[in-house]
Amino acid sequence: MHRLADRLPLRLSRPSRWDIALAVLIGAGGLLEVALTTDEPLRLAPIVLLTVAPLPWRREQPFAVLLVCLSAVAVGETIGYPGQATYLLIELVIVFYSLGAWVELRRSGAAMAIALGIILGLVAIHEPGLDNFVFITMFYGGAWLIGTLVRRPRLRAHQLEAEAADLEAAHREAARRAIEEERARIARELHDVVAHSVSVMVIQSGAVRHRLDSAHAREREALERVERAGREALEEMRRMLGILRSAGEHASLTPQPGLGDIEDLVDQMRRAGLPVELEMTGADALSAGLGLTVYRIVQEALTNVLKHAGPATASVTVSVGERAVVVEVTDDGRGSQGPGSGHGLVGMRERVGIYGGTLTASRREQGGFAVRAELPVSPAAVAT
């Protein structure tokens, strides 16, 4: 329990309004009591005010407040008043409670025993009696005990809050790492796509240049500059890929998949035990990058269904229009593809975001899960 105490915020920047109001109320009661029960209220009033003045800091400095109260008791027993004052008894009960509620158990127990011993010693000197000893011990000791019992659930609640904060921070860190890893993976895949396109441009430029005769010297020179710029771009892209690629990872020799590979992907899922219906409408081809994005969205969504939906059937719809391509993957399973189902949705959102599209993923009213992505299609994105 003492380890939890180190995590409980015992120090307050300023007294609470409730503690200030409590001190004012007890102080007013003490002044009234002194005025009604003594012949020297003006002489005793400062003692009352000094006694209750530290009370607003009973949570922050319970030891100091207890020391002030004990001093008031000692002074009161010496002069005959206000050591037996009702307001002081009430304040001592509050301070003993605060000691148990806001201080670590071993320290508060030691302080309680010492303070109670001092009070009992003063009682033994001025008003000895077994009934006084029992009453005072039960009165103040009971207040301290109640404080310690109240402290336990507060400590437990604080521990749970701290653990929840740690879990949330760990989840955010895991999500951040997943996003970084997914962005690096996307960059590597797009590198392959762009490198292929640049290579085609370089090869075709070289072929055209070699067909030109000496009468087209300017054209040959321009095409040579295009070839040279293309080769330099490829070299720079290889360097960039070396930075993005993790240690021990080698470049893939397999072409990146695209729109035309979705049927093979669906067949793989069927062989893995997931019944899938596929419907594709619109243009037969997209640009390599956009086609790769559509493929990965379908792949991630179907993988989530296979892993998390339980016994289910899935439906894939890909519609390529003049302005947008819409991808929709639904299932009728009982599982969830929510945040606890891995980072598949994180990857899909990153890919869709690259093309300025939108992604929605939610449970269906009739059961199962639905993923829908809409990506804008520019004229250059449609392969001819």
C-alpha positions, 0 to 999 in steps of 0.5 A: 500500500505504501507504493500506492501512496507515493502515487497519490497526489497529497500536495494541493496547490491551494486549499479547497473552498470546502476546507476554507468554509469548514475552517471558517465555520469551526472558527466562528463556532469557537469564537461564539463558544468563547464569548458565551462560556468565558469571561475573557473572550478577547484574550482567548479569541486569538487562540481560537483563530490561530488554532483554526487558521491552518485547518484549510491545509489539513490535506496538504499538511496534516502533521502541521495542523495536528501540531497546532491543535496539540499545542492549543490543547496543551495551552488550554489544559494549562490555563484551564481553557480552551483545551476542553472547548467543543470546537477544538474537539471537533477540529481534532476529530477532523485532523485525525481523520485527515491524517488517516485519509491523506498520509501513508499508513505507517507514517499516519499510524505513528503520528496518530499514536504519538498525538494520542499519547500526548493527549492522554498524558495531558488528560492523565495530569489534569482529568485522570479517569478510565472513562476519559481514556476510553472515550478519547481513544475511541473518539480520536482513534476511530476518526483516524481509522475511518480515514484509513478505510476511506483512503484504501478505495481512493488509492485503488481508484488512483491506481486504476486511473494510472493503469488506464493512463498507461494502457492508453499511452501504450495504445497510442504508441502502438498505433503510432508505430503501426502508422509509421510502419504502414507508411514505410510499407506503402512507400516501398510499394509505391517505389516499385510502382513508380520505378517501373513506370520511370523505367518504361519511360527511359526504355521507350525514350531510348528506343525512339532516340535510336530510331532518329537519324542525324537530321534530328540531332536536337530531338536525339539530344532532348531524348538523351537528357530525358533518359539521363534524368530518368536513370538519375531518378531511378538511382535516387529512388533506390537510395530512398528505398534503402532508407525505408527498408528495414535491416535484413529486408530484401527487395521483392522481385514480384510485381506489385498487385493491382486491380486485375489481381483481385480475382486471384485474391478472392480465390485464395480466400475461398481456398482458405475457407472464406466464401466470398462473392465478387462484383467488379464494374467499370473500367478494366484498369486503373493506374498502377498506384491506385490499383495497388491501393484498391487491391490492398484495401480488399486484401486487408478487409478480407483478412480481417474477416477471415481472422476475426469474423468467425464463421462468415461469408463476405461480399466484395464490390469494386466499382470504377467510375469516371470520378471515383472508385468505390470499394465495399467489403461486407460480411455477416460474421459475429466477430469484430474488426474494430480497433482491437483487431490489429492494425488492418484498418490503420493501413487502409486509412493510410492508403486511402488518405494518400489519394484524398479518399474516405474510409468508413468501417462499422458494424452492420445493423443486420450483423457483421461488419462493413468497410467502404472506401471511396477514392477520387479518380483523376483522368491520369489515374485511368490506365489506357 
